[in-house]
Amino acid sequence: METTKITIQARISANRQKVWDYYTQASHITKWNFASPDWHCPSASNDMKVGGKYIARMEAKDGSFGFDFEATYSEITENEKFVYIMPDGREVSVSMTDDQQQTNISVCFDAETENPVELQREGWQVILNNFKSYVENN
């Protein structure tokens, strides 16, 4: 079965080191990692090494639903790119490149089969837009 790849992108007004740090440090992840204002990310841990685990707790603020987003790193090039694999085998690749005084970030992920591709694209893009706003305002 062929996997659909979805790519989302953002251009962030910050240098690549700041973008990398804010994307990978647990203390920052909890500030931007949610797809709507009625959700939040109350906790995160990130063991940023090949074989290391990434875990982010995603919850509705009213407590009605929540889940742990988990992955294991398979590739890391410091300040440039990392790849992780989710427990169901889907892969996510995140890359960052300089663009004058800004940083381009690209996230390519394998779609899951339960939700429409466009819904997945929109949800992940909202999270990336939250990240962009958080970096640019902090």
Buried (B, 14 or more C-beta within 10 A) or exposed (E): EEEEEBEBEBEBEBBBEBBBBBBBEBEBBBBBBBBEEEBBBEBBEBEBEEEBBBBBBBBEEEEEEEEEBBBBBBEBEEBEBBBBBBEEEBBBBBBBEEEEEBBBBBBBBBBBEEEEEEEBBEBBBBBBBBBBEBBEEE
